[in-house]
Amino acid sequence: MIDLTINEKQLKKTIERAKKRNIIIPTFAQMKNPDLIPDKIKSELKGIGLWDITARNLFRITWKNEPVEFGGQFNGVNYLELPEELTGIDARIIALVGKWFPTGSHKVGATYGCLVPRLITGQFDPTLHKAVWPSTGNYCRGGAYDAALLACESIAILPEQMSQERFDWLKKVAGEIIATPGCESNVKEIYDKCWELKKTRNNIVIFNQFDEFGNHLWHYDVTGNAMQEVLNKELDNEDNYAGVVLTSGSSGTLGCGDYLKEKYPKSKIAVGEALQCPTLLLNGYGGHRIEGIGDKHIPWIHNVKNTDMVIAIDDDECMNLVRLFNEPAGHEYLVKQGIPEDTVSKLDLLGISSIANMLGAIKFAKYYELNKNNVILTCFTDSMELYNTRMNEMRKKFGEYREIDAERDYHKIILGQKIDNMLELGYYDKKRIHNLKYYTWIEQQGRDIKELNEQWYNKEYWNSIHQLVPKIDKLIEEFNQQVRLI
């Protein structure tokens, strides 16, 4: 789980390094509520770009950044509601927007939740260790970025077929980049590379997003609270909150569903995956193009027993909507259909997996026959600025995007969504999915089968993780006091 044992010797070196590099570490409380950030730090941020590699941008790991590229301060949660003219359903779909994090994705939060507990306990020595970030894209970007801000060296591992933007940006931040064979769903190849590094290097610490509970915990606490703030603002009656729909890559973001279920016990958690790789739906496998999700295994940090539904999304539909939402002909057609121009102008806030989240939410609404009073939450993990090469590839392969293409995609894919490839999970459906963890984590990765059973049978297992936030914040405060920069 998350070990908070103190290594005094290494912690002293970490504190000295933080002093020299002018590093102050934000608490979870400050990420949830930037009003708690010291005015001195807010003033410094006025002269700093959102993506700048400087330690002060640690305080921009929040859903509440002002949506500007330079000098921004903080406001409410960044979110977007999709109108019924676009979605074709009565229910309200509201999504948290990830573009306004440093690196353009909320993964900087997930990686923060993994690295910082190791630093403030002295378990990770930045003068000795290198942080290894195995990932299918945004996680290793977030990890390399956080590591740079925290004066740590990093190694990024990701499949060779991921978007070129990821590799180009990583060259500026990561100390080393390793490209493994395959595409989005080739995660075992990443794990194999990690085992190779363990055998050949003795100064590495591997932060595997699929089994690092800091990933789950950050989303449980920070994303969960952000979503509750949105509901507090948008709901007239708490019973009208239907649930959260999220595609699963590492399952980290699903942690916010655990938080929301505690606050709204009648709500549901629906998890999406690519139809071309239906692991949760059918114990299936395959390659797909929804970058950031669906990896032929069940993450160790997925609280399967708390999941209510599985939804498979066709990657062809996602890629077609990429063009509808970003090509001039697509915009013109959508405006003709009565979709507000302000909404159309913001559709580039949806990256590929964000589009899959939207489609999953539409299917969820149709399945449960939700009405105009119901709210569905989801997340736009990243935006299209990370996928320009995918747009260029489709233009080259399929040619010009025309009005007739936009008409087809809008009516067939969005308005024509059906309730196929969905499974409402009963007790043994959930257990079947949970049991798939055995093959990856017990047989291949050497985890403890007793802990696997604890995840399923022990009601306090997940609660014990969620209760660590105050302890971590206390350690962060003590660390900052010893660094003496505040």
MARSE-679763 format. One record per residue (C-alpha): residue in one letter; x, y, z; residue number from 1. Coordinates in nm, 2 decimals, decimal comma. Layout:
MARSE-679763
  res       x       y       z    n
    a       X       Y       Z  NUM
...
//
This chain:
MARSE-679763
  res       x       y       z    n
    m    0,00    0,00    0,00    1
    i    0,14    0,35    0,08    2
    d    0,44    0,31    0,32    3
    l    0,50    0,62    0,54    4
    t    0,80    0,48    0,72    5
    i    1,07    0,74    0,77    6
    n    1,43    0,69    0,65    7
    e    1,60    0,97    0,85    8
    k    1,94    0,95    0,68    9
    q    1,80    0,99    0,33   10
    l    1,54    1,24    0,44   11
    k    1,81    1,48    0,56   12
    k    1,97    1,47    0,21   13
    t    1,63    1,53    0,05   14
    i    1,57    1,83    0,28   15
    e    1,91    1,98    0,20   16
    r    1,84    1,94   -0,18   17
    a    1,50    2,11   -0,14   18
    k    1,67    2,41    0,03   19
    k    1,93    2,44   -0,25   20
    r    1,67    2,41   -0,53   21
    n    1,41    2,64   -0,36   22
    i    1,14    2,36   -0,34   23
    i    0,83    2,40   -0,13   24
    i    0,58    2,11   -0,15   25
    p    0,20    2,17   -0,15   26
    t   -0,03    1,97    0,07   27
    f   -0,34    1,78   -0,06   28
    a   -0,54    2,04    0,13   29
    q   -0,38    2,32   -0,08   30
    m   -0,45    2,13   -0,41   31
    k   -0,81    2,10   -0,31   32
    n   -0,83    2,46   -0,19   33
    p   -0,57    2,70   -0,34   34
    d   -0,69    2,97   -0,10   35
    l   -0,46    2,80    0,15   36
    i   -0,15    2,87   -0,07   37
    p    0,07    3,15    0,08   38
    d    0,03    3,48   -0,10   39
    k    0,40    3,49   -0,16   40
    i    0,38    3,18   -0,38   41
    k    0,07    3,32   -0,56   42
    s    0,26    3,63   -0,64   43
    e    0,55    3,44   -0,78   44
    l    0,31    3,24   -1,01   45
    k    0,21    3,57   -1,18   46
    g    0,55    3,56   -1,37   47
    i    0,54    3,18   -1,45   48
    g    0,40    2,99   -1,75   49
    l    0,16    2,70   -1,69   50
    w    0,41    2,45   -1,83   51
    d    0,73    2,61   -1,71   52
    i    0,97    2,37   -1,54   53
    t    1,00    2,54   -1,20   54
    a    0,92    2,42   -0,85   55
    r    0,65    2,68   -0,79   56
    n    0,43    2,50   -1,05   57
    l    0,39    2,23   -0,80   58
    f    0,12    2,46   -0,66   59
    r   -0,06    2,44   -1,00   60
    i   -0,14    2,08   -0,95   61
    t   -0,51    2,15   -0,90   62
    w   -0,84    2,15   -1,09   63
    k   -0,87    2,52   -1,00   64
    n   -0,61    2,69   -1,22   65
    e   -0,71    3,00   -1,40   66
    p   -0,74    2,88   -1,76   67
    v   -0,46    3,08   -1,91   68
    e   -0,11    2,98   -2,03   69
    f    0,09    3,23   -1,84   70
    g    0,07    3,40   -1,50   71
    g   -0,26    3,25   -1,39   72
    q   -0,39    3,24   -1,04   73
    f   -0,68    3,03   -0,92   74
    n   -1,06    3,02   -0,94   75
    g   -1,33    2,75   -0,92   76
    v   -1,31    2,40   -1,06   77
    n   -1,25    2,39   -1,44   78
    y   -1,54    2,20   -1,59   79
    l   -1,76    2,20   -1,90   80
    e   -2,12    2,09   -1,94   81
    l   -2,22    1,94   -2,28   82
    p   -2,56    2,06   -2,40   83
    e   -2,83    1,83   -2,51   84
    e   -2,81    1,97   -2,86   85
    l   -2,47    1,80   -2,88   86
    t   -2,53    1,48   -2,68   87
    g   -2,88    1,40   -2,80   88
    i   -2,99    1,31   -2,44   89
    d   -3,19    1,49   -2,17   90
    a   -2,95    1,40   -1,89   91
    r   -2,67    1,65   -1,81   92
    i   -2,31    1,55   -1,88   93
    i   -2,06    1,76   -1,68   94
    a   -1,69    1,70   -1,72   95
    l   -1,38    1,82   -1,53   96
    v   -1,13    1,97   -1,77   97
    g   -0,77    1,85   -1,75   98
    k   -0,61    2,09   -2,00   99
    w   -0,53    2,35   -1,74  100
    f   -0,29    2,14   -1,55  101
    p    0,08    2,17   -1,62  102
    t    0,16    1,93   -1,91  103
    g   -0,21    1,96   -2,02  104
    s   -0,32    1,65   -1,83  105
    h   -0,43    1,57   -1,47  106
    k   -0,17    1,29   -1,46  107
    v    0,07    1,54   -1,29  108
    g   -0,16    1,49   -0,99  109
    a   -0,15    1,12   -1,01  110
    t    0,23    1,11   -1,03  111
    y    0,25    1,37   -0,75  112
    g    0,06    1,13   -0,53  113
    c    0,31    0,86   -0,60  114
    l    0,64    1,05   -0,57  115
    v    0,59    1,29   -0,29  116
    p    0,51    1,04   -0,01  117
    r    0,85    0,87   -0,10  118
    l    1,03    1,21   -0,08  119
    i    0,89    1,34    0,24  120
    t    0,96    1,01    0,42  121
    g    1,32    0,98    0,28  122
    q    1,24    0,66    0,10  123
    f    1,33    0,82   -0,23  124
    d    1,67    0,99   -0,23  125
    p    1,70    1,25   -0,52  126
    t    2,08    1,25   -0,48  127
    l    2,09    0,88   -0,55  128
    h    1,77    0,74   -0,71  129
    k    1,61    0,77   -1,05  130
    a    1,23    0,77   -1,08  131
    v    1,11    0,52   -1,34  132
    w    0,77    0,60   -1,49  133
    p    0,63    0,31   -1,69  134
    s    0,32    0,43   -1,88  135
    t    0,12    0,45   -2,21  136
    g    0,17    0,83   -2,23  137
    n    0,04    1,10   -2,00  138
    y    0,15    0,93   -1,68  139
    c    0,52    0,92   -1,77  140
    r    0,49    1,28   -1,89  141
    g    0,34    1,38   -1,56  142
    g    0,60    1,18   -1,37  143
    a    0,89    1,33   -1,56  144
    y    0,76    1,68   -1,51  145
    d    0,70    1,63   -1,14  146
    a    1,04    1,48   -1,10  147
    a    1,20    1,77   -1,27  148
    l    1,02    2,02   -1,04  149
    l    1,12    1,82   -0,73  150
    a    1,49    1,79   -0,84  151
    c    1,48    1,42   -0,92  152
    e    1,61    1,24   -1,22  153
    s    1,36    1,03   -1,42  154
    i    1,33    0,76   -1,68  155
    a    1,02    0,75   -1,90  156
    i    0,90    0,42   -2,05  157
    l    0,61    0,42   -2,31  158
    p    0,51    0,22   -2,62  159
    e    0,67    0,32   -2,94  160
    q    0,34    0,38   -3,12  161
    m    0,22    0,66   -2,88  162
    s    0,17    1,00   -3,03  163
    q    0,49    1,19   -3,14  164
    e    0,39    1,49   -2,93  165
    r    0,46    1,28   -2,62  166
    f    0,81    1,18   -2,73  167
    d    0,90    1,53   -2,84  168
    w    0,80    1,68   -2,51  169
    l    0,96    1,42   -2,30  170
    k    1,30    1,49   -2,47  171
    k    1,29    1,83   -2,29  172
    v    1,21    1,69   -1,94  173
    a    1,31    1,32   -1,89  174
    g    1,66    1,22   -1,83  175
    e    1,61    0,90   -2,03  176
    i    1,33    0,78   -2,26  177
    i    1,27    0,41   -2,34  178
    a    1,03    0,31   -2,62  179
    t    0,89   -0,04   -2,58  180
    p    0,73   -0,25   -2,86  181
    g    0,36   -0,21   -2,95  182
    c    0,07    0,03   -2,89  183
    e   -0,16    0,15   -2,62  184
    s   -0,25   -0,20   -2,50  185
    n    0,10   -0,34   -2,49  186
    v    0,16   -0,30   -2,12  187
    k    0,33   -0,63   -2,05  188
    e    0,62   -0,52   -2,26  189
    i    0,65   -0,21   -2,03  190
    y    0,65   -0,44   -1,73  191
    d    0,92   -0,66   -1,89  192
    k    1,14   -0,36   -1,94  193
    c    1,09   -0,27   -1,57  194
    w    1,21   -0,61   -1,46  195
    e    1,51   -0,57   -1,69  196
    l    1,60   -0,24   -1,53  197
    k    1,56   -0,39   -1,18  198
    k    1,82   -0,66   -1,27  199
    t    2,07   -0,42   -1,43  200
    r    2,04   -0,10   -1,22  201
    n    2,04   -0,07   -0,84  202
    n    1,96    0,30   -0,81  203
    i    1,60    0,31   -0,96  204
    v    1,26    0,33   -0,80  205
    i    0,97    0,22   -1,02  206
    f    0,65    0,41   -0,99  207
    n    0,41    0,18   -1,17  208
    q    0,08    0,37   -1,22  209
    f   -0,11    0,04   -1,23  210
    d   -0,02   -0,06   -0,87  211
    e    0,08    0,27   -0,70  212
    f   -0,19    0,36   -0,45  213
    g   -0,08    0,72   -0,46  214
    n   -0,24    0,74   -0,80  215
    h   -0,57    0,62   -0,66  216
    l   -0,55    0,83   -0,35  217
    w   -0,48    1,16   -0,53  218
    h   -0,79    1,11   -0,74  219
    y   -1,00    0,99   -0,45  220
    d   -0,92    1,30   -0,25  221
    v   -0,84    1,59   -0,49  222
    t   -1,05    1,49   -0,80  223
    g   -1,33    1,35   -0,57  224
    n   -1,35    1,68   -0,39  225
    a   -1,35    1,88   -0,71  226
    m   -1,64    1,68   -0,84  227
    q   -1,83    1,72   -0,52  228
    e   -1,78    2,10   -0,55  229
    v   -1,93    2,08   -0,90  230
    l   -2,23    1,89   -0,78  231
    n   -2,28    2,13   -0,49  232
    k   -2,30    2,41   -0,74  233
    e   -2,51    2,23   -1,01  234
    l   -2,75    1,99   -0,82  235
    d   -3,09    2,09   -0,68  236
    n   -3,14    1,75   -0,53  237
    e   -2,85    1,51   -0,44  238
    d   -3,06    1,21   -0,56  239
    n   -3,03    1,35   -0,91  240
    y   -2,66    1,27   -0,93  241
    a   -2,66    0,94   -1,13  242
    g   -2,29    0,85   -1,13  243
    v   -1,95    0,89   -1,27  244
    v   -1,84    0,74   -1,61  245
    l   -1,47    0,71   -1,67  246
    t   -1,25    0,50   -1,90  247
    s   -0,99    0,29   -1,73  248
    g   -0,62    0,29   -1,81  249
    s   -0,45    0,27   -1,47  250
    s   -0,79    0,30   -1,29  251
    g   -0,64    0,59   -1,09  252
    t   -0,92    0,84   -1,18  253
    l   -1,18    0,58   -1,07  254
    g   -1,07    0,66   -0,72  255
    c   -1,29    0,97   -0,73  256
    g   -1,58    0,74   -0,78  257
    d   -1,51    0,58   -0,44  258
    y   -1,52    0,92   -0,28  259
    l   -1,84    1,02   -0,45  260
    k   -2,01    0,69   -0,35  261
    e   -1,93    0,77    0,01  262
    k   -2,11    1,11   -0,03  263
    y   -2,38    0,98   -0,26  264
    p   -2,45    0,62   -0,18  265
    k   -2,71    0,57   -0,45  266
    s   -2,47    0,68   -0,73  267
    k   -2,29    0,44   -0,97  268
    i   -1,94    0,40   -1,10  269
    a   -1,92    0,30   -1,47  270
    v   -1,59    0,21   -1,62  271
    g   -1,52    0,23   -2,00  272
    e   -1,27    0,05   -2,22  273
    a   -1,20    0,01   -2,59  274
    l   -1,43   -0,24   -2,77  275
    q   -1,12   -0,35   -2,95  276
    c   -0,97   -0,46   -2,61  277
    p   -1,27   -0,57   -2,40  278
    t   -1,08   -0,70   -2,10  279
    l   -1,34   -0,61   -1,84  280
    l   -1,63   -0,70   -2,06  281
    l   -1,51   -1,03   -2,21  282
    n   -1,17   -1,11   -2,06  283
    g   -1,06   -1,00   -2,40  284
    y   -0,75   -0,85   -2,56  285
    g   -0,64   -0,65   -2,86  286
    g   -0,48   -0,33   -2,98  287
    h   -0,67    0,00   -3,01  288
    r   -0,63    0,37   -3,06  289
    i   -0,79    0,53   -2,76  290
    e   -0,46    0,66   -2,61  291
    g   -0,45    0,64   -2,23  292
    i   -0,69    0,35   -2,16  293
    g   -0,75   -0,02   -2,18  294
    d   -0,44   -0,24   -2,13  295
    k   -0,53   -0,61   -2,14  296
    h   -0,52   -0,64   -1,76  297
    i   -0,69   -0,52   -1,45  298
    p   -0,49   -0,26   -1,25  299
    w   -0,40   -0,36   -0,89  300
    i   -0,54   -0,03   -0,77  301
    h   -0,89   -0,08   -0,93  302
    n   -1,15   -0,12   -0,66  303
    v   -1,35   -0,36   -0,87  304
    k   -1,61   -0,45   -0,60  305
    n   -1,72   -0,08   -0,60  306
    t   -1,77   -0,08   -0,98  307
    d   -2,13   -0,10   -1,12  308
    m   -2,10   -0,11   -1,50  309
    v   -1,87   -0,18   -1,78  310
    i   -1,90    0,01   -2,11  311
    a   -1,70   -0,08   -2,43  312
    i   -1,64    0,21   -2,67  313
    d   -1,55    0,16   -3,04  314
    d   -1,22    0,33   -3,11  315
    d   -1,33    0,40   -3,47  316
    e   -1,61    0,62   -3,33  317
    c   -1,37    0,81   -3,11  318
    m   -1,13    0,88   -3,40  319
    n   -1,41    0,99   -3,63  320
    l   -1,53    1,24   -3,36  321
    v   -1,18    1,37   -3,33  322
    r   -1,23    1,51   -3,68  323
    l   -1,59    1,62   -3,62  324
    f   -1,48    1,82   -3,32  325
    n   -1,17    1,97   -3,47  326
    e   -1,21    2,01   -3,85  327
    p   -1,36    2,34   -3,98  328
    a   -1,64    2,14   -4,17  329
    g   -1,72    1,97   -3,85  330
    h   -1,76    2,29   -3,66  331
    e   -1,97    2,45   -3,93  332
    y   -2,21    2,15   -3,94  333
    l   -2,25    2,14   -3,56  334
    v   -2,34    2,51   -3,55  335
    k   -2,60    2,44   -3,82  336
    q   -2,75    2,18   -3,59  337
    g   -2,82    2,44   -3,32  338
    i   -2,52    2,36   -3,10  339
    p   -2,40    2,68   -2,94  340
    e   -2,09    2,83   -3,10  341
    d   -1,93    2,87   -2,75  342
    t   -1,96    2,49   -2,70  343
    v   -1,83    2,41   -3,05  344
    s   -1,53    2,64   -2,99  345
    k   -1,44    2,44   -2,68  346
    l   -1,45    2,09   -2,83  347
    d   -1,07    2,08   -2,86  348
    l   -1,07    2,04   -2,48  349
    l   -1,16    1,67   -2,55  350
    g   -0,86    1,45   -2,63  351
    i   -0,93    1,09   -2,76  352
    s   -1,00    0,93   -2,43  353
    s   -1,21    1,23   -2,33  354
    i   -1,43    1,16   -2,63  355
    a   -1,46    0,80   -2,52  356
    n   -1,57    0,93   -2,18  357
    m   -1,84    1,14   -2,34  358
    l   -1,97    0,84   -2,55  359
    g   -1,97    0,62   -2,23  360
    a   -2,17    0,89   -2,05  361
    i   -2,43    0,90   -2,33  362
    k   -2,46    0,52   -2,33  363
    f   -2,50    0,52   -1,95  364
    a   -2,78    0,78   -1,97  365
    k   -2,96    0,58   -2,23  366
    y   -2,92    0,25   -2,04  367
    y   -3,07    0,39   -1,72  368
    e   -3,32    0,61   -1,91  369
    l   -3,20    0,93   -1,73  370
    n   -3,39    1,25   -1,76  371
    k   -3,31    1,63   -1,76  372
    n   -3,28    1,64   -1,38  373
    n   -3,00    1,38   -1,37  374
    v   -2,63    1,47   -1,37  375
    i   -2,36    1,24   -1,50  376
    l   -2,00    1,33   -1,42  377
    t   -1,69    1,25   -1,63  378
    c   -1,34    1,38   -1,69  379
    f   -1,17    1,53   -2,00  380
    t   -0,82    1,40   -1,91  381
    d   -0,63    1,59   -2,18  382
    s   -0,70    1,80   -2,49  383
    m   -0,63    1,77   -2,86  384
    e   -0,31    1,98   -2,84  385
    l   -0,14    1,64   -2,75  386
    y   -0,27    1,47   -3,07  387
    n   -0,20    1,70   -3,36  388
    t    0,00    1,42   -3,53  389
    r   -0,31    1,19   -3,52  390
    m   -0,51    1,46   -3,70  391
    n   -0,24    1,49   -3,97  392
    e   -0,23    1,11   -4,00  393
    m   -0,61    1,09   -4,06  394
    r   -0,61    1,38   -4,31  395
    k   -0,34    1,20   -4,50  396
    k   -0,51    0,86   -4,49  397
    f   -0,88    0,97   -4,54  398
    g   -0,85    1,30   -4,72  399
    e   -1,05    1,62   -4,67  400
    y   -1,32    1,62   -4,40  401
    r   -1,65    1,74   -4,55  402
    e   -1,99    1,83   -4,44  403
    i   -2,13    1,49   -4,55  404
    d   -1,87    1,33   -4,31  405
    a   -1,97    1,56   -4,03  406
    e   -2,34    1,47   -4,09  407
    r   -2,26    1,10   -4,08  408
    d   -2,05    1,12   -3,76  409
    y   -2,29    1,34   -3,57  410
    h   -2,60    1,14   -3,64  411
    k   -2,46    0,79   -3,65  412
    i   -2,21    0,81   -3,37  413
    i   -2,34    1,07   -3,12  414
    l   -2,72    1,07   -3,17  415
    g   -2,72    0,70   -3,27  416
    q   -2,54    0,56   -2,97  417
    k   -2,70    0,24   -2,84  418
    i   -2,69    0,04   -2,52  419
    d   -2,49   -0,24   -2,68  420
    n   -2,15   -0,36   -2,54  421
    m   -2,25   -0,28   -2,18  422
    l   -2,27   -0,49   -1,88  423
    e   -2,43   -0,41   -1,55  424
    l   -2,22   -0,59   -1,29  425
    g   -2,36   -0,84   -1,05  426
    y   -2,16   -0,98   -0,76  427
    y   -2,00   -1,26   -0,96  428
    d   -1,94   -1,03   -1,26  429
    k   -1,73   -0,81   -1,03  430
    k   -1,56   -1,11   -0,88  431
    r   -1,47   -1,25   -1,23  432
    i   -1,31   -0,91   -1,32  433
    h   -1,13   -0,89   -0,98  434
    n   -0,99   -1,25   -1,02  435
    l   -0,82   -1,14   -1,35  436
    k   -0,58   -0,95   -1,13  437
    y   -0,43   -1,28   -1,03  438
    y   -0,26   -1,35   -1,36  439
    t   -0,09   -1,02   -1,39  440
    w   -0,01   -0,93   -1,04  441
    i    0,04   -1,26   -0,86  442
    e    0,19   -1,48   -1,13  443
    q    0,38   -1,21   -1,33  444
    q    0,46   -0,93   -1,09  445
    g    0,50   -1,12   -0,76  446
    r    0,24   -0,95   -0,55  447
    d    0,09   -1,12   -0,24  448
    i   -0,22   -1,33   -0,29  449
    k   -0,32   -1,25    0,07  450
    e   -0,35   -0,88   -0,03  451
    l   -0,55   -0,97   -0,34  452
    n   -0,80   -1,14   -0,12  453
    e   -0,80   -0,85    0,12  454
    q   -0,90   -0,62   -0,16  455
    w   -1,21   -0,83   -0,21  456
    y   -1,31   -0,95    0,14  457
    n   -1,18   -0,68    0,38  458
    k   -1,41   -0,38    0,39  459
    e   -1,14   -0,17    0,56  460
    y   -0,88   -0,23    0,29  461
    w   -0,97    0,06    0,08  462
    n   -1,08    0,28    0,37  463
    s   -0,73    0,24    0,53  464
    i   -0,58    0,39    0,21  465
    h   -0,82    0,68    0,20  466
    q   -0,75    0,77    0,56  467
    l   -0,38    0,84    0,48  468
    v   -0,43    1,20    0,34  469
    p   -0,41    1,38    0,68  470
    k   -0,10    1,18    0,77  471
    i    0,07    1,27    0,43  472
    d   -0,02    1,64    0,47  473
    k    0,13    1,64    0,82  474
    l    0,45    1,50    0,68  475
    i    0,45    1,75    0,40  476
    e    0,41    2,04    0,65  477
    e    0,70    1,90    0,87  478
    f    0,92    1,86    0,56  479
    n    0,85    2,23    0,45  480
    q    0,92    2,35    0,81  481
    q    1,26    2,18    0,80  482
    v    1,34    2,32    0,45  483
    r    1,26    2,67    0,60  484
    l    1,16    2,85    0,28  485
    i    0,81    2,94    0,40  486
//
